[in-house]
Amino acid sequence: MSGLSTWRPLILLAVALSLLKTTFADVITGVPDQAPPGFEEWESPVVVPAAPTTPSGDWASAVEKARNFVSQLTLEEKVNLTTGTGVQDRFVFILFHTLDSPTGINTAATWDKNLMYQRGQAMGNEHMTKGVNVALGPMMNMGRAPAAGRNWEGFGADPFLAGVAAAETVQGMQSQRVIATAKHLIGNEQEHFRGGSLAAQIYSSNIDDKTMHEFYLWPFAESVHAGVGAVMCSYNKINQTQACQNSKVMNGLIKEELGFRGFIMSDWAAMINGVQPALAGLDMNMPGFLAYGLGPQAFDPVTSNNSFWGAALVEAVNNGSVPESRVDDMVTRLMTSFFKMNQDQNYPAVNFDQLTQDTFNSQGVMINEHVNAQGDHYKVIREIGGASAVLLKNVDNALPLNVNKLKRISIIGSDSGPNFEGANGCTDRGCDQGHLAMGWGSGTANFPYLVDPLSAIQTYIHSQDPTVVVDFLLDDFNYGQAQTIAAQADTCLVFVNADSGEGYINVGGNQGDRNNLTTWNAGDVLIQMTAAVCENTLVVSNFVGPVILESWIDNPNVTAVLHAGLSGQESGNGITDVLFGAVNPSGRLPYTIAKQATDYPADVLYTSSMDTPQITYTEGVNVDYRFFDANNITPRFEFGFGLSYTKFAYNGLNIRPGSDNTKRDLAASPSPAVTPSSGPEAVSSILNHNATSAFSAVASSTLASVSTPLVQNATSVPAASPANATTVSGASPANATLPAPIPSTSSNVTIPNNSTNATTTPVPATVSSNPGGPASLYDTAYFITYAITNTGGVDGNEVSQVYLGFPEEANQPPKVLRGFDRTFIQQGHTANIQIPLRNKDISYWNVVEQRWVIPKGAFTVYVGSSSRNIHLTGTLVVS
């Protein structure tokens, strides 16, 4: 037995390696992973060497401290820091969604920067209080396929919205000295065939260069610009090469182009090789073992053979496969984030064990102090719950409800009540029982409590009038009883849901990704049966994402629809606040709800016999509303849609130059006074502003560029737009400087418009000195100003949205989101709104020149309350 025990780790490693069917790219010779026949254009180039972190900007001091720290370590000590053990003494990794957090998708639905920040701040505070060094979020998968399982963890289907939400979350979390993690890098857009734990099949997300930069990389760039300390690479492949050993993505995009100073960790058991990831730019292997269920799951990294790193990394350094300087940089990056967050200054010690809630272990040692980290975070949770509720339908002011007018109300549907096994009765929330306030998977946590709508509504009604009769039914399939109590009520509330999560859990035959876009538990039938006998049927939905509503949305007896999403532990209270008018709904959809599933540009790939299933992003940047606009498809409810209990009028559109010294999003600062023009359709204008600004030519780039003025003699051009359009003239800020082209990491490279494929010859990397890319990208080029008046009968928030239509040169969708603001306006009052447009916001990624370029010509500025409900338009000309 002792002999078998000695050889067992080696046998397991041999078995693991034999499972691998991937031909690895050789980062030494520069040969990419080969694509299968028919997909040859989708191959990821090799970009080496990994760029070391450098002391610059506000990261300089942290880098120097880290370098000094690393210089005192042995190779074995360095490897111990780069290889996880499940839970490490110095760095503890737990999941992002803490006990009190509303989901990412609901946070995005608020369209409120302050609430995004406050949520991040609250979660950061809880992580810090528990002694956690690194929080695994925010997550910014982009909702390419509406049925994808983890969409609810992210911030919706638009890169600008997701970028703002990610940046605010990062800043909020790191204000509490917790290291935030931008994940999942990148193209991790479905659960089927995603890989992990040495999976036999791992899909390849085939993404072209333009789409990568303008859509999927955008929120990562915003996170890096916001100062995020960590990035997590994903399970899947990108253009044939697995994410955690994709040198183009990690070295080329994140560390060089975006100038990322922190560290890149693997998703849990994502690695499929050891040397390749090290050379490709990976800095930490988490949680350290080869795969779940394979070999020991906890160990001393430097002596373990059940890891692609650990002892294997020590050997790789000793035999020359991996330079020790690369390991030095791994640890330097890790410690740089540690010092950048001042975690060396009286940071709380770890006071819990993530694997158990037991107070003592088997040896009698205390492992959980049960420190209560919640504080008063329930307040912001409840606020986000109300602010994220999207009112989709409201006939004849069916909402808000007035208790004084209620005699009998029926509440129908299991989604209204508690899980009969308790709020935490299903492991990692892997079931659909009772009220849905969170999806399932590793991005979940235990509820400290969960307020279900049934209890919240009953409590509220009877606090106002104990004589109101409240009937309820929690059996979704007892249609006879549903109709019995519905027929007796003057108001009926039907609660329905649709769930999804991570692929390691199967719920009702749904392997993470949803099998379709329908309600669960036959919710459509329950609504129809109720509405057949109740003329005032109100539907409350808790959906993880888009659901097709066509079978009942136009039913005249369905008088109101409130989409409440997944808002966490205070969900019932947040819903009640909106139903009874304590909160005027202002939530806006962060995705499009179609009339039929086939209207969306992409779906989950559910079946494939290929070792590497190919998922080609043929829609490019035309995801969600962009695709609907480009193809003239009418949605049921468009991106950005949401009703209110009051009404708003827009006027006074104006455009003026920005300031070179403006580096931050000025919408967060008090807006200067703007006097609206008279009348809701008044024409406004600004003086022409002449300005030039030259690019800096980079001689080392093989993709030649020339000095080009940004704007010369800007003039006003009438907008070809509807009658209510406003014509304005645009100008560029004086002396604004656009970024120089990013030098190529290879010589003699031709990059096609539709691909990132190229076989590269390595050359020394050029690293951006500014996190997020050239600093001038984030300079403010213009301010868009306008006025909104609350013309209705109640106070409320209005979410105004700014979209741009680009000149033809940019090859963009008809319109793209480039600004928004949630503004509280009292009835009868007017608010003046100012939205900044950065150089980046008016640029497109030029795949030939490999840089952001501001196109010449006329931009159309759209200001509205959704992507299709446009109230003001104007024209901005760049020449």
HELIX and SHEET records of a PDB file:
HELIX    1   1 SER A    2  LEU A   19  1                                  18    
HELIX    2   2 GLY A   57  TRP A   59  5                                   3    
HELIX    3   3 ALA A   60  VAL A   70  1                                  11    
HELIX    4   4 LEU A   75  THR A   82  1                                   8    
HELIX    5   5 GLY A  104  THR A  110  1                                   7    
HELIX    6   6 LYS A  113  THR A  129  1                                  17    
HELIX    7   7 ASN A  151  GLU A  153  5                                   3    
HELIX    8   8 PRO A  159  GLN A  174  1                                  16    
HELIX    9   9 ASP A  209  THR A  211  1                                   3    
HELIX   10  10 MET A  212  TYR A  216  3                                   5    
HELIX   11  11 TRP A  218  HIS A  225  1                                   8    
HELIX   12  12 ALA A  243  GLN A  245  5                                   3    
HELIX   13  13 SER A  247  SER A  247  1                                   1    
HELIX   14  14 LYS A  248  GLU A  257  3                                  10    
HELIX   15  15 VAL A  275  ALA A  280  1                                   6    
HELIX   16  16 PRO A  301  THR A  303  5                                   3    
HELIX   17  17 ALA A  311  ASN A  318  1                                   8    
HELIX   18  18 GLU A  324  LYS A  340  1                                  17    
HELIX   19  19 TYR A  378  SER A  388  1                                  11    
HELIX   20  20 VAL A  395  ASN A  397  5                                   3    
HELIX   21  21 VAL A  403  LYS A  405  5                                   3    
HELIX   22  22 SER A  414  SER A  416  5                                   3    
HELIX   23  23 THR A  427  ARG A  429  5                                   3    
HELIX   24  24 PRO A  453  GLN A  464  1                                  12    
HELIX   25  25 TYR A  479  GLN A  488  1                                  10    
HELIX   26  26 GLY A  523  ALA A  531  1                                   9    
HELIX   27  27 GLY A  568  GLU A  570  5                                   3    
HELIX   28  28 SER A  571  LEU A  579  1                                   9    
HELIX   29  29 ALA A  597  ASP A  599  5                                   3    
HELIX   30  30 TYR A  625  ALA A  630  1                                   6    
HELIX   31  31 LEU A  666  ALA A  668  5                                   3    
HELIX   32  32 ALA A  775  TYR A  778  5                                   4    
HELIX   33  33 GLU A  808  ALA A  810  5                                   3    
HELIX   34  34 LYS A  840  ILE A  842  5                                   3    
SHEET    1   A 2 PHE A  93  LEU A  95  0                                        
SHEET    2   A 2 VAL A 134  LEU A 136  1                                        
SHEET    1   B 3 THR A 181  LEU A 185  0                                        
SHEET    2   B 3 ALA A 230  CYS A 233  1                                        
SHEET    3   B 3 PHE A 263  SER A 266  1                                        
SHEET    1   C 4 THR A 241  GLN A 242  0                                        
SHEET    2   C 4 LYS A 237  ILE A 238 -1                                        
SHEET    3   C 4 SER A 204  ASN A 206  1                                        
SHEET    4   C 4 GLN A 614  THR A 616  1                                        
SHEET    1   D 6 VAL A 390  ASN A 394  0                                        
SHEET    2   D 6 VAL A 558  HIS A 563 -1                                        
SHEET    3   D 6 THR A 537  PHE A 543  1                                        
SHEET    4   D 6 THR A 491  ALA A 498  1                                        
SHEET    5   D 6 ARG A 408  ILE A 412  1                                        
SHEET    6   D 6 VAL A 469  LEU A 473  1                                        
SHEET    1   E 2 ASN A 506  VAL A 507  0                                        
SHEET    2   E 2 ASN A 510  GLN A 511 -1                                        
SHEET    1   F 3 PHE A 648  PRO A 657  0                                        
SHEET    2   F 3 THR A 780  ASN A 790 -1                                        
SHEET    3   F 3 THR A 830  ARG A 838 -1                                        
SHEET    1   G 4 VAL A 816  ILE A 825  0                                        
SHEET    2   G 4 GLY A 796  GLY A 805 -1                                        
SHEET    3   G 4 GLY A 857  GLY A 864 -1                                        
SHEET    4   G 4 ILE A 870  VAL A 878 -1                                        
SHEET    1   H 2 TYR A 844  ASN A 846  0                                        
SHEET    2   H 2 ARG A 851  VAL A 853 -1                                        
END                                                                             
